[in-house]
Protein backbone atom coordinates (compact mmCIF):
# COMPACT_ATOMS: atom_id res chain seq x y z
CA UNK A 1 0.00 0.00 0.00
CA UNK A 2 1.25 3.48 -0.84
CA UNK A 3 0.31 6.40 1.41
CA UNK A 4 0.73 10.13 0.97
CA UNK A 5 2.19 12.25 3.78
CA UNK A 6 -1.12 13.18 5.44
CA UNK A 7 -2.42 9.62 5.27
CA UNK A 8 0.84 8.33 6.72
CA UNK A 9 0.75 10.79 9.62
CA UNK A 10 -2.85 9.88 10.40
CA UNK A 11 -2.15 6.15 10.20
CA UNK A 12 0.93 6.36 12.44
CA UNK A 13 -0.50 9.03 14.74
CA UNK A 14 2.45 11.42 14.41
CA UNK A 15 2.46 15.16 13.79
CA UNK A 16 4.23 17.17 11.09
CA UNK A 17 7.15 18.18 13.32
CA UNK A 18 7.79 14.58 14.38
CA UNK A 19 7.71 13.41 10.78
CA UNK A 20 10.12 16.16 9.73
CA UNK A 21 12.52 15.12 12.51
CA UNK A 22 12.37 11.47 11.47
CA UNK A 23 12.93 12.41 7.83
CA UNK A 24 15.87 14.69 8.65
CA UNK A 25 17.42 11.91 10.76
CA UNK A 26 16.77 9.59 7.79
CA UNK A 27 14.95 7.15 10.03
CA UNK A 28 12.30 7.17 7.30
CA UNK A 29 13.15 7.49 3.63
CA UNK A 30 9.96 7.65 1.57
CA UNK A 31 9.97 6.97 -2.12
CA UNK A 32 9.38 9.83 -4.52
CA UNK A 33 6.21 9.41 -6.53
CA UNK A 34 5.02 12.10 -8.93
CA UNK A 35 7.06 14.78 -7.13
CA UNK A 36 5.52 13.81 -3.79
CA UNK A 37 6.55 11.54 -0.93
CA UNK A 38 5.02 8.10 -0.79
CA UNK A 39 5.13 5.88 2.27
CA UNK A 40 4.80 2.09 2.30
CA UNK A 41 3.68 -0.56 4.78
CA UNK A 42 7.35 -0.98 5.70
CA UNK A 43 7.50 2.72 6.60
CA UNK A 44 4.44 2.27 8.83
CA UNK A 45 6.11 -0.65 10.63
CA UNK A 46 9.32 1.36 11.00
CA UNK A 47 7.40 4.35 12.40
CA UNK A 48 5.70 2.09 14.92
CA UNK A 49 9.10 0.73 15.96
CA UNK A 50 10.49 4.26 16.37
CA UNK A 51 7.50 5.24 18.54
CA UNK A 52 7.90 2.11 20.68
CA UNK A 53 11.63 2.67 21.12
CA UNK A 54 11.13 6.29 22.12
CA UNK A 55 7.83 6.38 23.97
CA UNK A 56 7.60 2.89 25.48
CA UNK A 57 11.27 2.14 26.10
CA UNK A 58 12.65 5.67 26.58
CA UNK A 59 15.39 5.29 23.96
CA UNK A 60 16.91 8.66 22.98
CA UNK A 61 17.60 9.86 19.42
CA UNK A 62 21.16 8.53 19.35
CA UNK A 63 19.96 5.14 20.55
CA UNK A 64 17.19 5.04 17.96
CA UNK A 65 19.72 5.83 15.23
CA UNK A 66 21.94 2.96 16.39
CA UNK A 67 19.02 0.53 16.66
CA UNK A 68 17.72 1.39 13.18
CA UNK A 69 21.21 1.15 11.68
CA UNK A 70 21.69 -2.31 13.19
CA UNK A 71 18.24 -3.38 12.00
CA UNK A 72 19.04 -2.18 8.47
CA UNK A 73 22.30 -4.14 8.55
CA UNK A 74 20.45 -7.26 9.69
CA UNK A 75 17.94 -6.96 6.85
CA UNK A 76 20.79 -6.41 4.38
CA UNK A 77 22.55 -9.54 5.59
CA UNK A 78 19.34 -11.56 5.39
CA UNK A 79 18.83 -10.38 1.82
CA UNK A 80 22.44 -11.27 0.91
CA UNK A 81 22.10 -14.77 2.40
CA UNK A 82 18.83 -15.27 0.54
CA UNK A 83 20.44 -14.22 -2.74
CA UNK A 84 23.41 -16.50 -2.15
CA UNK A 85 21.09 -19.43 -1.53
CA UNK A 86 19.38 -18.74 -4.87
CA UNK A 87 22.63 -19.23 -6.81
CA UNK A 88 22.77 -22.77 -8.09
CA UNK A 89 26.15 -24.40 -8.77
CA UNK A 90 27.05 -25.01 -12.38
CA UNK A 91 28.13 -28.29 -13.63
N, C-alpha and C positions, 0 to 999 in steps of 0.2 A: 504494500500500500504506500502511496506517495501522499505526503501531507504538505501543505503550504505552511508558512510561518505561524499564522494565527491559529490554524487548526492544531499544529504541533504544540503550541503553548497551551491551548485549552486542554488537549489530550494529556499533557504531562503536568499540568497545573503549575506552570512557572510563568513569571512575568517577563516583560521585555528586557529589563535590566539584567535579570538572571541569565536569560538567553544570550544577551550580548557578552556577558562575562564568560560564559561557557564557550562561545564562539571565539572570543579573543584568546582564550587559553588553549584553543583547538581541542577541547574535550569533545566537541561535536563538530563534524565537518560535513555539512549538507552538500548534496549534489546541486549543480546549477542546472536549472531547467527553464528554458525560455526566459532568460535573464532574471530569474527569481530563484530563491532557495527552495529546495525540496527535501523533505525529511522522510526517512523510511522507518519501517518497523524496528530495524536495528538501532536507529537513533532514539526511538522511544525507549527501548530496553536500556540503552546506555544512559539516557536521561534519568530513568528510574534508579539505576545503579548509582549515579552521581548523587541523587537526592538521598538515597539510603546511606551512602558513605558519609555525607555531610550531616544530614539531619538526625538520622537514627544512631549512627556510630560516632559522630563528632569528629570526623576526619577533616583536617584543614586543607586548604588549597594545594599546598605542596604535597601532602599525602595523597590527595585525589589524583594529582598529576602522575605520581609514581605508580599508584595502583592501576590507572588506565594504561600507562606505558607498558607495565608488565602484562596486563591483559592483552594488549595489542600484540606483544611479542609472542605470547602463548598461542593466540589465534594464528599468527603467521607461521609458527612452527607446526601447528596442526595441519595447516594448509600444505606446507612443504612436505610433511610426512605423507599426507594423502596423495599428493602428486607423485611422489617417489613410488608409492605402492601401485600406482596406475601404469608405471613403465614396465613393460613386459620384456624379458630377456630375449635377445635374438638368437636364432640358431636352431 
